[in-house]
């Protein structure tokens, strides 16, 4: 085989592989859009992280734990919504999926310290990640994650994004969502959590398997106090939530 013919064959092969990859990306994106539209009204049944955690428990011969109870945001204490927003994404009501100021600070800190960037993800981004992606961090995943985040902001209301977020995120070992966390840690429903309890659960969110809301460390206690101090300074929620604590 001549050298020129070999180059042509490789070129055709790469073109075909590139075309196939592009088609798979389009199909994947269309499927994601379909699910996003469905999840506008239907509870998210399971997330990749939940599957991974169950698999880890099974392979390590540990008891299987998967506690989750979907709860409409209208029946979650508004204090918890304030606490989560204060802890995780204080600009949630005002951005369109991305906090560019925080991203800039995170990049600058990463360049200055040489450490990996952390802490720049909004609740919208975290919701997108939890629904469609694994916890593994990579720059390659950032592109589709950004696309899904934009779709969530365009197709869902802020209320729906927050509702899904507080129902699917990990809040402890085998515990997902605020209702399951309230039951486990304080033997209450999400509607009846106190301001302090809301702040404690929210304070544990960055690392819910390390910190425990009903057995707070000195660090979590301090963080919860700060959350309580600032939780109402973010402004009113654009929807009304029944507060059964009143």
Secondary structure, DSSP 8 states (H G I E B T S, - for coil): --HHHHHHHHHHHHHHHHHHHHHHHHHHHHHHHHHHHHTTTS-----HHHHHHHHHHHHTT-----EE----GGGS-HHHHHHHHHHH-TTTTTSSS--HHHHHHHHHHHHHH-----S---HHHHHHHHHH--S---HHHHHHHHHHHHHHHHHS-HHHHHHHHHHHSEEETTEESHHHHHHHHHSS-GGG--HHHHHHHHHHGGGTTT--GGG--HHHHHHHHHHHHHTTTT---SS----TT-
